[in-house]
């Protein structure tokens, strides 16, 4: 048995550990926490007193809700009220409107000198309001052309309260967009697809237009690269299919640059 905590235990030793209570220490009873908050005005009983239930209005002013004598539902409501107190709409006041900017234009009637809520035309059903226009921010004045009618196509509102349109847009609107009418018969092409291919462009083996045209050195005939190589390899003596000369190697084929560029 090891009684000293500083004793070194040899390596690879089998140790059985037993937990025993410390001698001379008695088990303590469960302690109760009593609320020490100040009594509410009008009563001499504390909030933590079991005989005095706390109302929701009192809970919202209590800092320690955990020890308050109230139901869990009331505590949760009080917690939500306290967390939202700083964001209550009554704490926000609308800022008064400052002086009117000289470049401000009413979005309802299109005239300067007043805000939209003070517009004399506001509420008039027979009045046609000015359309909302984009501002010409970022476009140099030299690129703009002033117009008088705000209903002009592409009109923008400048910083001075006037209407203008980019010069390049005005030129494009003047030309108009040319669209091809649908369902028009296609114009016949000048070169017909039924024209025969000249014989000089046809392979002598596959009788089709040559692909990767090459010349054979024995007679100078032109073939498709794949066709003539296959024909020479399948022949026992590597015989040319045109002049029937034997011993023609596929490595001796020369690219026909003229036919490849046509």
C-alpha positions in Angstrom: 0.0 0.0 0.0 1.3 3.4 -1.0 0.5 6.2 1.5 2.9 8.8 0.3 1.9 10.7 -2.8 5.6 11.3 -3.7 6.5 7.6 -3.8 7.8 6.5 -7.2 6.0 3.4 -8.5 8.2 0.9 -10.5 7.5 0.6 -14.2 5.2 -2.2 -15.4 3.7 -2.6 -11.9 0.1 -3.6 -11.4 -1.7 -1.0 -9.2 -5.2 -1.2 -7.7 -6.7 2.2 -6.9 -9.3 2.6 -4.2 -11.2 5.8 -3.4 -11.9 6.4 0.3 -13.4 9.5 1.9 -11.1 11.9 3.7 -11.2 11.4 7.5 -12.6 14.2 9.6 -14.7 15.9 7.0 -18.5 16.0 7.3 -20.8 16.2 4.3 -22.3 19.6 4.1 -26.0 20.2 3.5 -27.4 21.9 0.5 -27.1 25.7 0.8 -29.9 28.0 -0.2 -29.3 31.3 -1.9 -31.4 34.2 -0.6 -32.1 37.2 -2.7 -30.6 40.5 -1.3 -32.2 42.9 -3.7 -33.8 46.1 -2.3 -37.5 46.0 -1.5 -39.9 47.4 -4.0 -41.4 50.8 -3.3 -44.7 50.5 -1.4 -43.9 47.1 0.2 -41.4 45.9 2.9 -41.0 42.4 1.4 -38.0 41.6 -0.9 -38.4 40.2 -4.4 -36.8 36.9 -3.4 -39.4 36.4 -0.6 -41.5 33.4 -1.4 -44.6 35.1 0.0 -44.4 38.0 -2.4 -44.7 37.0 -6.1 -43.1 39.5 -8.5 -45.0 41.2 -11.3 -43.8 41.4 -14.8 -43.3 45.2 -14.5 -41.0 44.6 -11.5 -39.1 41.8 -13.2 -38.2 44.1 -16.1 -36.3 46.3 -13.6 -34.6 43.4 -11.8 -30.9 42.8 -12.6 -30.7 39.1 -11.4 -33.7 37.3 -12.9 -32.4 33.9 -11.8 -33.1 34.5 -8.1 -36.4 36.3 -8.6 -39.6 34.8 -7.2 -41.5 34.4 -10.5 -42.5 31.8 -13.0 -40.1 30.8 -15.8 -42.5 32.2 -18.4 -42.4 35.6 -16.7 -38.7 35.5 -16.4 -38.3 34.8 -20.1 -40.7 37.7 -21.0 -38.7 40.0 -18.7 -35.5 38.9 -20.3 -36.8 39.6 -23.8 -38.1 43.0 -22.7 -34.7 43.9 -21.2 -32.8 42.8 -24.3 -35.0 44.9 -26.6 -35.2 48.0 -24.5 -32.4 49.8 -26.3 -34.1 49.1 -29.6 -37.6 50.3 -28.6 -39.1 52.6 -31.3 -39.9 55.2 -28.7 -36.2 55.8 -28.3 -35.8 56.9 -31.9 -36.8 60.4 -33.1 -37.0 61.4 -36.7 -34.3 63.8 -37.7 -35.7 67.2 -38.9 -35.2 67.9 -42.5 -32.4 70.3 -43.2 -32.2 73.1 -45.7 -33.2 72.2 -49.3 -30.2 71.6 -51.6 -30.2 74.0 -54.6 -29.9 71.0 -57.0 -32.7 69.0 -55.5 -35.7 68.4 -57.8 -39.1 67.1 -56.7 -39.6 63.6 -58.1 -43.3 64.2 -58.4 -43.6 67.4 -60.4 -40.0 67.7 -61.6 -39.6 71.3 -60.2 -37.0 72.5 -57.6 -37.8 74.4 -54.4 -39.7 71.9 -52.3 -39.6 68.3 -51.0 -41.8 65.6 -52.5 -44.0 65.5 -49.4 -44.6 69.2 -49.7 -45.3 69.1 -53.4 -48.4 71.2 -54.3 -49.3 68.7 -57.0 -49.3 65.8 -54.5 -52.7 64.2 -54.4 -53.9 65.7 -57.7 -55.3 62.8 -59.7 -55.4 64.7 -62.9 -51.7 65.5 -62.7 -49.3 63.2 -64.5 -46.1 62.9 -62.5 -42.7 63.2 -64.1 -41.1 59.8 -64.8 -38.1 58.8 -62.7 -34.9 59.5 -64.5 -31.4 58.3 -64.0 -28.7 60.7 -62.9 -25.8 61.5 -65.2 -23.2 60.8 -62.6 -19.8 59.9 -64.0 -20.6 61.2 -67.6 -18.6 64.3 -68.6 -20.7 67.3 -69.6 -19.0 67.5 -72.9 -20.5 64.1 -73.8 -24.1 65.2 -72.9 -26.6 67.1 -75.0 -29.3 69.2 -73.2 -32.9 68.4 -73.9 -36.1 70.2 -72.7 -38.5 67.3 -72.6 -38.0 64.8 -69.8 -39.9 62.2 -71.8 -37.2 62.1 -74.4 -35.8 58.6 -74.9 -32.7 58.1 -72.8 -33.0 61.5 -71.0 -31.0 61.8 -67.7 -31.1 64.3 -64.9 -27.9 66.4 -64.4 -26.5 67.8 -61.2 -27.9 71.2 -62.1 -31.5 69.9 -62.4 -31.6 70.0 -66.2 -32.3 67.2 -68.6 -29.7 65.8 -70.9 -28.9 62.8 -73.1 -25.6 61.3 -74.1 -24.6 62.4 -77.6 -23.7 58.9 -78.7 -27.2 57.7 -77.6 -28.9 60.5 -79.5 -27.1 59.6 -82.7 -28.0 55.9 -82.2 -31.7 56.8 -81.6 -31.7 59.0 -84.7 -30.4 56.2 -86.9 -32.8 53.6 -85.5 -32.4 49.9 -85.3 -32.5 48.0 -88.5 -34.0 44.6 -88.0 -34.3 41.9 -90.6 -37.9 40.9 -91.0 -38.6 37.3 -90.0 -39.6 34.5 -92.3 -38.0 36.0 -95.4 -36.8 33.5 -98.1 -33.1 33.0 -98.1 -31.2 34.5 -100.9 -29.7 31.9 -103.2 -26.0 31.6 -102.9 -23.8 32.3 -105.9 -21.9 29.0 -105.6 -24.1 26.0 -105.9 -23.4 23.0 -103.7 -24.2 20.7 -106.7 -21.1 21.8 -108.7 -18.8 18.9 -109.4 -15.4 18.8 -107.7 -12.5 18.9 -110.2 -10.6 15.7 -110.8 -7.3 17.1 -109.6 -8.8 17.4 -106.1 -10.1 13.8 -106.0 -8.1 11.0 -104.5 -7.4 8.2 -107.0 -8.2 5.5 -104.3 -11.3 6.7 -102.4 -12.6 9.0 -105.2 -13.4 11.7 -102.7 -11.8 15.1 -101.9 -8.3 14.6 -100.7 -7.5 14.9 -97.0 -3.9 15.7 -96.2 -2.8 15.4 -99.8 0.6 13.7 -100.4 2.7 13.0 -103.5 4.1 9.6 -104.3 7.7 10.0 -105.6 7.5 7.3 -108.4 4.9 8.9 -110.6 4.0 12.1 -108.8 0.3 11.2 -108.3 -1.6 12.7 -105.4 -3.6 10.7 -102.8 -5.0 11.1 -99.3 -2.3 10.4 -96.8 -4.2 7.7 -95.1 -5.4 6.0 -98.3 -1.9 5.7 -99.9 -0.2 4.6 -96.7 -2.8 1.9 -96.2 -2.5 0.7 -99.9 1.3 0.5 -99.7 1.3 -1.4 -96.4 -1.3 -3.9 -97.5 0.7 -4.5 -100.7 3.3 -7.3 -100.3 5.9 -5.5 -102.5 4.8 -1.9 -101.7 3.5 -1.4 -105.2 2.2 2.0 -106.4 -1.5 1.7 -107.3 -1.0 4.0 -110.4 2.3 3.1 -112.1 2.7 -0.3 -110.3 6.3 0.3 -109.3 7.4 -1.9 -106.5 9.5 -1.0 -103.5 7.9 2.4 -102.7 8.3 3.1 -99.0 5.5 5.0 -97.1 8.2 7.2 -95.5 9.1 8.5 -99.0 5.7 10.3 -99.4 5.9 14.1 -99.8 3.2 16.5 -98.6 1.4 18.3 -101.5 1.4 21.8 -100.1 -0.5 23.3 -103.0 -3.5 21.0 -102.7 -3.5 21.4 -98.9 -3.8 25.2 -99.2 -6.7 25.1 -101.7 
